[in-house]
């Protein structure tokens, strides 16, 4: 009897265990929406998944582009300090090294503040064909969202700070022409006015919205200037020549020898300039894409070819190549390729660099001697002459395969059949020369008549380090 009861109990338990899942399955079968959504729901889910993937890809691209642009901004700042500071500092006499380096360092501070207050707005704010407005003064409206007219994948603040680095180094380049003889106070006032009166309008005309020379945004005279041939090098180089002529020669020049006190420092500075220039040119692509790669390569090739060109010319003329000549040639090539870097092939870059190296050597060694002006550190011979040459060669070698800026299939440069582009390049160069000459002369006159430009004879003999800053770069006594 007990055995029969146990069997019945086991059969009951087994039956319940089997019946429960079957009942649940039947219930689920009664409500198909619990296991499978409707077709419209499945389509909505797929659309959301695709949108999420697109947003993730865009975010990744923006992050990559932003990272490259922040690195590029740092590289361009490195061109000023320590690059240019060491390059120029080594070329002067030892009694002027700190005074010379301090001029570049001062630009890193003063131009930054000025940029935030007003000059960014004048250069890149909406205005007319010649100058931006004041809408972005005090960085009003310059936030973390992109401005698609300038760079669609990076924050506007990134674009702003990247362009700031160009605004810093440009006036610093001018200091090479008046090295060893301008008062520090006069230099500060001169540079502040120059940044407002010369740099800002030129930057707006070439790169700003509605600019007269802006090739990317429909300017009336589309001048190809990828990274600042006219905006940076022509303006600074021509202004440097005007300043050197206005101030006059250094005491004893050219009868008293004034060799560089440390070519070693200049050598290190030139190497830093070469590396930093990748941020200068490749960064001007404003993204981490193929155009940045192209500009990076052309920059490097031009610098190498120009160093060889200058050294070869010097070897032929003087019987031996110098380290100073090699680094000067390198910088000349970097200057000349700057406007062309985003428009030409690597082979064209070699030609541009080679031509620039020989041409700038001729300007520094022959033309300077013929006219007798005291461009202390050859700011005009390298930047003014090299920038002008580079802007013209850009109109010759620009290739639509590299950058179809005027539309797919349309010729870009002279060698492709667009002869009119050479006219546009010459127009841009002429405007840069004109605004630099007139603006610089006006500023020099105003500063000279108010606080004076030049140090006294006693101060010049003592050196800028002691007379302007009360310190010495080298403490030989200890």
Protein Blocks (a to p, Z undefined) as FASTA:
>chain_A
ZZmmmmmmmmmmmmmmmmmmmmmmmmmmmmmmlmoccfklmmmmmmmmmmmmmmmmmmmm
mmmmmmmmmmmmmmmmmmmpmmlmmmmmmmmcfklmmmmmmmmmmmmmmmmmmmmmmmmm
mmmmccdfkbccfklgghioiafbdcfklomkbcfklmmmmmmmmmmmmmmmmmmmmgoi
acfklmmmmmmmmmmmmmmmmmmmmmmghiaklmknopablcddfkopmmmmmmmmmmmm
mmmmmnopaehiakbccddfblklmmmmmmmmmmmmmmmmmmmnopabfklmmmmmmmmm
mmmmmmmmmmmmmmmmnopacfklmmmmmmmmmmmmmmmmmmccfklmmmmmmmmmmmmm
mmmmmmmmmnopacfkommmmmmmmmmmmmmmmmmmpcfklocfnoghiafblmnopaml
mmmmmmmmmmmmmmmmmmmmmmmmmmmmmnopbdcfklmmnopklmmnopafbdfkZZ
